[in-house]
Amino acid sequence: MSTALFDTPQPDLAKPAVARLLTARPAPRREPPFDDEIDIHRPALTRFDRPLPFERPQIRPEPVVIRRRIDDELPDPAVWGRRLLIGLVEAAAGKRPMQQLDEFLTPAIAQGLRAELQRSETAGRRHWLHRATPGSVRAMQPCRGIAEVSATVYVGPRVRALALRVERRHDRWRCTRIQLG
Protein backbone atom coordinates (compact mmCIF):
# COMPACT_ATOMS: atom_id res chain seq x y z
CA MET A 1 0.00 0.00 0.00
CA SER A 2 1.48 3.32 -1.07
CA THR A 3 0.86 6.61 0.67
CA ALA A 4 0.44 9.78 -1.36
CA LEU A 5 1.82 13.06 -0.16
CA PHE A 6 -1.08 15.03 -1.56
CA ASP A 7 -4.67 14.05 -1.95
CA THR A 8 -5.14 15.25 -5.49
CA PRO A 9 -7.87 13.77 -7.62
CA GLN A 10 -6.45 11.52 -10.29
CA PRO A 11 -8.08 11.55 -13.72
CA ASP A 12 -10.09 8.47 -14.47
CA LEU A 13 -8.18 6.99 -17.37
CA ALA A 14 -10.83 4.35 -18.00
CA LYS A 15 -13.36 6.92 -19.31
CA PRO A 16 -12.92 8.12 -22.88
CA ALA A 17 -12.30 11.89 -23.31
CA VAL A 18 -15.28 13.87 -24.53
CA ALA A 19 -14.49 15.92 -27.59
CA ARG A 20 -15.53 19.57 -27.35
CA LEU A 21 -16.21 21.71 -30.35
CA LEU A 22 -14.59 25.13 -30.42
CA THR A 23 -16.31 27.91 -32.25
CA ALA A 24 -14.27 30.74 -33.75
CA ARG A 25 -16.21 33.95 -34.29
CA PRO A 26 -14.87 36.79 -36.43
CA ALA A 27 -14.15 40.17 -34.86
CA PRO A 28 -16.30 43.14 -35.87
CA ARG A 29 -15.32 44.54 -39.25
CA ARG A 30 -14.99 48.14 -38.03
CA GLU A 31 -13.36 49.88 -35.10
CA PRO A 32 -15.59 51.10 -32.31
CA PRO A 33 -15.93 54.90 -32.22
CA PHE A 34 -13.75 57.05 -30.01
CA ASP A 35 -15.29 58.42 -26.82
CA ASP A 36 -15.81 61.89 -28.27
CA GLU A 37 -17.55 60.44 -31.34
CA ILE A 38 -20.34 58.79 -29.37
CA ASP A 39 -23.52 60.82 -29.08
CA ILE A 40 -25.11 59.96 -25.75
CA HIS A 41 -28.61 60.91 -26.92
CA ARG A 42 -28.42 58.78 -30.08
CA PRO A 43 -29.27 55.09 -29.71
CA ALA A 44 -26.42 52.64 -30.12
CA LEU A 45 -25.89 51.33 -33.66
CA THR A 46 -24.59 47.97 -32.58
CA ARG A 47 -23.95 46.27 -29.29
CA PHE A 48 -20.32 47.54 -29.39
CA ASP A 49 -21.32 51.24 -29.59
CA ARG A 50 -21.88 52.08 -25.94
CA PRO A 51 -20.77 55.03 -23.81
CA LEU A 52 -18.09 54.37 -21.26
CA PRO A 53 -19.32 53.68 -17.71
CA PHE A 54 -17.83 56.79 -16.10
CA GLU A 55 -19.39 60.21 -16.06
CA ARG A 56 -18.11 62.96 -18.30
CA PRO A 57 -17.14 66.21 -16.62
CA GLN A 58 -19.46 69.02 -17.63
CA ILE A 59 -17.11 71.89 -16.75
CA ARG A 60 -13.40 71.79 -17.41
CA PRO A 61 -11.33 73.09 -14.51
CA GLU A 62 -9.44 76.31 -15.05
CA PRO A 63 -5.69 75.81 -15.45
CA VAL A 64 -3.55 76.90 -12.53
CA VAL A 65 -1.41 79.86 -13.48
CA ILE A 66 1.93 79.98 -11.72
CA ARG A 67 3.67 83.27 -12.15
CA ARG A 68 7.33 83.10 -12.96
CA ARG A 69 8.24 86.10 -10.85
CA ILE A 70 6.35 87.78 -8.01
CA ASP A 71 8.99 89.55 -5.89
CA ASP A 72 10.14 92.46 -8.01
CA GLU A 73 12.43 93.93 -5.34
CA LEU A 74 14.60 90.79 -5.29
CA PRO A 75 16.76 89.63 -8.23
CA ASP A 76 15.36 87.17 -10.72
CA PRO A 77 15.57 83.72 -9.06
CA ALA A 78 16.78 82.08 -12.29
CA VAL A 79 19.71 84.49 -12.61
CA TRP A 80 20.44 84.14 -8.90
CA GLY A 81 20.29 80.34 -9.13
CA ARG A 82 22.68 80.33 -12.09
CA ARG A 83 25.20 82.38 -10.12
CA LEU A 84 24.91 79.98 -7.19
CA LEU A 85 25.35 77.00 -9.49
CA ILE A 86 28.50 78.48 -11.02
CA GLY A 87 29.81 79.15 -7.52
CA LEU A 88 29.13 75.53 -6.49
CA VAL A 89 30.98 74.21 -9.55
CA GLU A 90 33.95 76.47 -8.82
CA ALA A 91 33.99 75.46 -5.14
CA ALA A 92 33.90 71.77 -6.06
CA ALA A 93 36.80 72.31 -8.49
CA GLY A 94 38.82 74.07 -5.80
CA LYS A 95 38.84 77.43 -7.60
CA ARG A 96 36.73 79.17 -4.96
CA PRO A 97 36.57 78.72 -1.18
CA MET A 98 33.25 77.36 0.02
CA GLN A 99 33.01 80.22 2.56
CA GLN A 100 32.28 82.64 -0.28
CA LEU A 101 28.95 80.89 -0.83
CA ASP A 102 27.80 81.21 2.80
CA GLU A 103 25.72 84.32 2.07
CA PHE A 104 23.72 82.37 -0.54
CA LEU A 105 23.08 79.28 1.62
CA THR A 106 21.54 78.57 4.99
CA PRO A 107 24.06 77.27 7.55
CA ALA A 108 22.68 73.72 7.36
CA ILE A 109 22.96 73.59 3.56
CA ALA A 110 26.48 75.06 3.61
CA GLN A 111 27.59 72.51 6.19
CA GLY A 112 26.05 69.64 4.24
CA LEU A 113 27.73 70.70 0.98
CA ARG A 114 31.10 71.07 2.72
CA ALA A 115 30.73 67.59 4.20
CA GLU A 116 29.79 66.07 0.83
CA LEU A 117 32.72 67.69 -0.98
CA GLN A 118 35.11 66.68 1.80
CA ARG A 119 33.80 63.10 1.80
CA SER A 120 34.58 62.81 -1.89
CA GLU A 121 38.11 64.14 -1.38
CA THR A 122 38.86 61.76 1.49
CA ALA A 123 37.72 58.87 -0.71
CA GLY A 124 40.49 59.82 -3.13
CA ARG A 125 38.30 61.22 -5.88
CA ARG A 126 36.71 64.54 -6.63
CA HIS A 127 32.99 65.22 -6.51
CA TRP A 128 31.23 64.95 -9.90
CA LEU A 129 30.29 68.62 -9.60
CA HIS A 130 33.91 69.73 -10.15
CA ARG A 131 33.72 69.07 -13.90
CA ALA A 132 30.13 70.16 -14.44
CA THR A 133 29.00 72.75 -16.96
CA PRO A 134 25.75 74.60 -16.20
CA GLY A 135 22.98 74.21 -18.74
CA SER A 136 19.53 75.74 -18.64
CA VAL A 137 18.26 77.24 -15.39
CA ARG A 138 14.56 77.84 -14.81
CA ALA A 139 12.75 79.32 -11.85
CA MET A 140 9.19 79.94 -10.74
CA GLN A 141 7.56 81.39 -7.68
CA PRO A 142 4.57 79.50 -6.30
CA CYS A 143 4.02 82.28 -3.73
CA ARG A 144 5.63 85.46 -2.43
CA GLY A 145 9.00 84.90 -0.79
CA ILE A 146 9.60 81.40 -2.19
CA ALA A 147 11.15 80.34 -5.49
CA GLU A 148 11.91 76.93 -6.95
CA VAL A 149 14.90 76.71 -9.27
CA SER A 150 15.70 73.76 -11.53
CA ALA A 151 18.82 73.40 -13.62
CA THR A 152 20.45 70.95 -15.97
CA VAL A 153 24.15 70.28 -15.53
CA TYR A 154 26.35 68.64 -18.14
CA VAL A 155 28.98 66.28 -16.72
CA GLY A 156 30.87 64.84 -19.66
CA PRO A 157 28.35 62.98 -21.83
CA ARG A 158 25.79 62.81 -19.00
CA VAL A 159 23.11 65.32 -18.12
CA ARG A 160 22.23 65.68 -14.45
CA ALA A 161 19.59 67.70 -12.65
CA LEU A 162 19.81 70.16 -9.82
CA ALA A 163 16.88 71.52 -7.82
CA LEU A 164 16.91 74.37 -5.32
CA ARG A 165 14.33 75.80 -2.97
CA VAL A 166 15.05 79.44 -2.39
CA GLU A 167 13.41 81.56 0.30
CA ARG A 168 13.48 85.24 1.06
CA ARG A 169 15.52 85.84 4.20
CA HIS A 170 16.64 89.33 5.32
CA ASP A 171 15.67 90.84 1.94
CA ARG A 172 17.80 88.46 -0.11
CA TRP A 173 17.47 84.97 -1.58
CA ARG A 174 18.84 82.09 0.47
CA CYS A 175 18.96 78.45 -0.60
CA THR A 176 17.09 76.37 2.00
CA ARG A 177 17.02 73.02 0.15
CA ILE A 178 19.23 71.55 -2.53
CA GLN A 179 18.97 68.30 -4.47
CA LEU A 180 21.88 67.21 -6.62
CA GLY A 181 20.73 64.57 -9.09
C-alpha positions in Angstrom: 0.0 0.0 0.0 1.5 3.3 -1.1 0.9 6.6 0.7 0.4 9.8 -1.4 1.8 13.1 -0.2 -1.1 15.0 -1.6 -4.7 14.1 -2.0 -5.1 15.3 -5.5 -7.9 13.8 -7.6 -6.4 11.5 -10.3 -8.1 11.5 -13.7 -10.1 8.5 -14.5 -8.2 7.0 -17.4 -10.8 4.3 -18.0 -13.4 6.9 -19.3 -12.9 8.1 -22.9 -12.3 11.9 -23.3 -15.3 13.9 -24.5 -14.5 15.9 -27.6 -15.5 19.6 -27.4 -16.2 21.7 -30.3 -14.6 25.1 -30.4 -16.3 27.9 -32.2 -14.3 30.7 -33.7 -16.2 33.9 -34.3 -14.9 36.8 -36.4 -14.1 40.2 -34.9 -16.3 43.1 -35.9 -15.3 44.5 -39.2 -15.0 48.1 -38.0 -13.4 49.9 -35.1 -15.6 51.1 -32.3 -15.9 54.9 -32.2 -13.8 57.1 -30.0 -15.3 58.4 -26.8 -15.8 61.9 -28.3 -17.6 60.4 -31.3 -20.3 58.8 -29.4 -23.5 60.8 -29.1 -25.1 60.0 -25.8 -28.6 60.9 -26.9 -28.4 58.8 -30.1 -29.3 55.1 -29.7 -26.4 52.6 -30.1 -25.9 51.3 -33.7 -24.6 48.0 -32.6 -23.9 46.3 -29.3 -20.3 47.5 -29.4 -21.3 51.2 -29.6 -21.9 52.1 -25.9 -20.8 55.0 -23.8 -18.1 54.4 -21.3 -19.3 53.7 -17.7 -17.8 56.8 -16.1 -19.4 60.2 -16.1 -18.1 63.0 -18.3 -17.1 66.2 -16.6 -19.5 69.0 -17.6 -17.1 71.9 -16.7 -13.4 71.8 -17.4 -11.3 73.1 -14.5 -9.4 76.3 -15.0 -5.7 75.8 -15.5 -3.6 76.9 -12.5 -1.4 79.9 -13.5 1.9 80.0 -11.7 3.7 83.3 -12.2 7.3 83.1 -13.0 8.2 86.1 -10.9 6.3 87.8 -8.0 9.0 89.6 -5.9 10.1 92.5 -8.0 12.4 93.9 -5.3 14.6 90.8 -5.3 16.8 89.6 -8.2 15.4 87.2 -10.7 15.6 83.7 -9.1 16.8 82.1 -12.3 19.7 84.5 -12.6 20.4 84.1 -8.9 20.3 80.3 -9.1 22.7 80.3 -12.1 25.2 82.4 -10.1 24.9 80.0 -7.2 25.3 77.0 -9.5 28.5 78.5 -11.0 29.8 79.1 -7.5 29.1 75.5 -6.5 31.0 74.2 -9.5 33.9 76.5 -8.8 34.0 75.5 -5.1 33.9 71.8 -6.1 36.8 72.3 -8.5 38.8 74.1 -5.8 38.8 77.4 -7.6 36.7 79.2 -5.0 36.6 78.7 -1.2 33.2 77.4 0.0 33.0 80.2 2.6 32.3 82.6 -0.3 28.9 80.9 -0.8 27.8 81.2 2.8 25.7 84.3 2.1 23.7 82.4 -0.5 23.1 79.3 1.6 21.5 78.6 5.0 24.1 77.3 7.6 22.7 73.7 7.4 23.0 73.6 3.6 26.5 75.1 3.6 27.6 72.5 6.2 26.0 69.6 4.2 27.7 70.7 1.0 31.1 71.1 2.7 30.7 67.6 4.2 29.8 66.1 0.8 32.7 67.7 -1.0 35.1 66.7 1.8 33.8 63.1 1.8 34.6 62.8 -1.9 38.1 64.1 -1.4 38.9 61.8 1.5 37.7 58.9 -0.7 40.5 59.8 -3.1 38.3 61.2 -5.9 36.7 64.5 -6.6 33.0 65.2 -6.5 31.2 65.0 -9.9 30.3 68.6 -9.6 33.9 69.7 -10.1 33.7 69.1 -13.9 30.1 70.2 -14.4 29.0 72.7 -17.0 25.8 74.6 -16.2 23.0 74.2 -18.7 19.5 75.7 -18.6 18.3 77.2 -15.4 14.6 77.8 -14.8 12.7 79.3 -11.9 9.2 79.9 -10.7 7.6 81.4 -7.7 4.6 79.5 -6.3 4.0 82.3 -3.7 5.6 85.5 -2.4 9.0 84.9 -0.8 9.6 81.4 -2.2 11.1 80.3 -5.5 11.9 76.9 -6.9 14.9 76.7 -9.3 15.7 73.8 -11.5 18.8 73.4 -13.6 20.4 71.0 -16.0 24.1 70.3 -15.5 26.3 68.6 -18.1 29.0 66.3 -16.7 30.9 64.8 -19.7 28.3 63.0 -21.8 25.8 62.8 -19.0 23.1 65.3 -18.1 22.2 65.7 -14.5 19.6 67.7 -12.7 19.8 70.2 -9.8 16.9 71.5 -7.8 16.9 74.4 -5.3 14.3 75.8 -3.0 15.1 79.4 -2.4 13.4 81.6 0.3 13.5 85.2 1.1 15.5 85.8 4.2 16.6 89.3 5.3 15.7 90.8 1.9 17.8 88.5 -0.1 17.5 85.0 -1.6 18.8 82.1 0.5 19.0 78.5 -0.6 17.1 76.4 2.0 17.0 73.0 0.2 19.2 71.5 -2.5 19.0 68.3 -4.5 21.9 67.2 -6.6 20.7 64.6 -9.1 
